[in-house]
């Protein structure tokens, strides 16, 4: 597996990957539809945001995108194809993001996580420092806020 810089023309494939990953967690279709804009990656986004894809056997299997701000970096996207989960793709992408953030001068890596991904980020050394409300259809939900000191 290798990590490559994503190109604007990869946006549709990255979007499909994000939708598949989010959909694997059993959310209702109505929720996935409402999250569609957030899961859709545009060519302009890829062109302006550090976005990197994991490629195995010529196929994109995951991707990560970082927002860099002064001494902090934010994981804006980190998605892995459901068939690749548990095979090291997420770890490789997260570690790549850590190194990219360090090289940019960041001292902290932050992520607003899906509740289903919190365990992964904790395994990678991130610690919960808060949460944000994310109710859906009257169901109280919260998104964990996590950070890792670099």
WOCORVEN-V948546 format. One line per field, one symbol per residue. phi: phi as a letter, one per 20 degrees, with the letter a starting at -180 (. if undefined). psi: psi as a letter, one per 30 degrees, with the letter a starting at -180 (. if undefined). burial: b if it has 16 or more other C-alpha atoms within 10 Angstrom, else e. Layout:
phi = ???
psi = ???
burial = ???
This chain:
phi = .cdcffdgfegfffffffffffffemffgffgffegffeedegffffdcgccdecclmcfdabccdddclecccfebbccggfdfndnffgffffffgfffgfenfdbddbeefgfegfffffeoecfcrbcfbfclmefccdfdcbcfe
psi = klklkkleffeeeeeeeeeeeeffggkkeeeeefgeeffkkleeeeffkjkkkkkkhgkkfllkkkkkjcgkkkjekjkkkeffkggfeeeeeeeeeeeeeeffgkfkklkjlkeffeeeeeeggkkkgalkkhkkhgkklkkkkllkk.
burial = eebeebbbebbeebbebbbbbbeeeeeeeeebeeeeeebbbbbeebeeebbbbbbeeeebbbbbbbbbeeebbbbbbbbbbbeeeeeebbbbbbeebbebbbeebbbbbbbbbeeebbeebeeeebbbeeeeeeeeeeeeebbbbbbbee
